[in-house]
Amino acid sequence: QVQLVESGGGLVQAGGFLRLSCAASGRTFSTDYMGWFRQAPGKEREFVSAIRWNDDTTYYADSVKGRFTISRDIAKNTVYLQMNSLKPEDTAVYYCAAGKYCSNYGCYANAARYSYWGQGTQVTVSS
């Protein structure tokens, strides 16, 4: 099992920034990549970004490309999501997830390809 704990959410004004963290523990060696998804009220969960543990390859949804940056600290088993130039439409619960065996963007962006999930952290961007 892998346990994921997110932190760093909060309330910020449009144009501001936040950094989310996701600390992984347990059998982390059983995962190849970590991802961030978000879910706004009344909407489906959507892919935000993903990163591979071994080579730092990153993937981003078009809606956040150029504003968000995903990174990882292997020593700390932690993944970060730096979110800049936040917009009200970024308001959502953000979830961290971990999975194994993906090789293309479509796979990394598919929530079904993640076996472990955190509890989520609320991000609210006011206009």
N, C-alpha and C positions, 0 to 999 in steps of 0.2 A: 504494500500500500504506500501511497504517496499523499502527504498532507500539504495543503497549500493555504497560506494565510495572506490575504491582501491587506494593505494599509495605505493611507495617504489621501483618501478621498476627502471631499469637503465642498464648501460653497465658495465660489469665486466669481468675480465679475467677468463679463465678456472681454476678451483680449488678454486675460490673465493666464496664469499657468499653475499646474499642479504636477507632482511626481508621485505616481503610484508605485508601490513595492509589492512583490509577491515572494514570500519566503517559502521554500520547499524543504520538506523533511521526509524521512522514511527512505524507501527504496528508490531514491532519485536516479540511480544508475539504470533503472528500468525505463527511463524516458529519454527521448531524443530531442524533444523540442518543447517549448513553452509558448503559450499564446494568450492574448487578451481579447475578450469579447465584451460586448456591452448590450444592455437591454433597456430600452426606454419604455415607459408605461404604455400599454396597448400595442406594443410593437414586438416583432420577433427578435430573438437574440442575433446579433450581427458580429461578424469578424472585425477586429480592429488591427491587430498586428501579431506577428509570431517571430520567434528566433530559435535557431538551432543551437544546441548546447556546444557541439563539437567544433563548429567552424564560424559561428557568429553570423551566419547568413540570416538576413531579415526579410520580412514580408509585411506589406502594409495595404490596408484598404485605401482606395482612391480618396475617400472622404477625409482621411487623416494624413495622407502623404504630404510631407513638407512641414507639417505642424507637430506631429508626434514622433518620438524616437524611442525605440525599444533597445534595451541593452541587458547584459547579464554579468553577474559576478560569480564565477564558478566556485571560488573559495567559500563564498557565503551561500551558495545554492539559492541565489536571489535574482529575480528578474525585475527590471524597472520599466516604467512607461512614463517618459517625460512628455507632458502635454503642454504645448505652447499655443498662443493665439486661440484660446478656447472660445467656442461659440455656444450660444444657447442650445443649439441642436446636438451638442456633445453631452447634454444632460442625460444620464443613464446610470444604472448600476453596472459597474465594471467588474468582470469576472476574470480571474486568472485560471489557466488550464494547462494540463501537461499531457503529452501523448508520445506515441512511438510509431515509427514506420510511415513517413510521408516523404514524397519526392517532388511535389510540384505545388504551385500556389493554390490550386483548387483543393488540394488535400489539406493544406494548412488552414485554409479558410473554412473548412467544414467542421462544425462543432462535434459531429459524430465521430471524428477522428481523435478526440481527446478523451482519455479515460479518467482523468482526475480533475476535479474542479474545486475552487475556493468558494467561500461563502458570499463573496461580492463586497464591493465598497461603493457607496453612493458618491457620484460626482454631480454637482448642480452648478450650472453656469447661468448667472442672471444677466439680463439685458440692460 
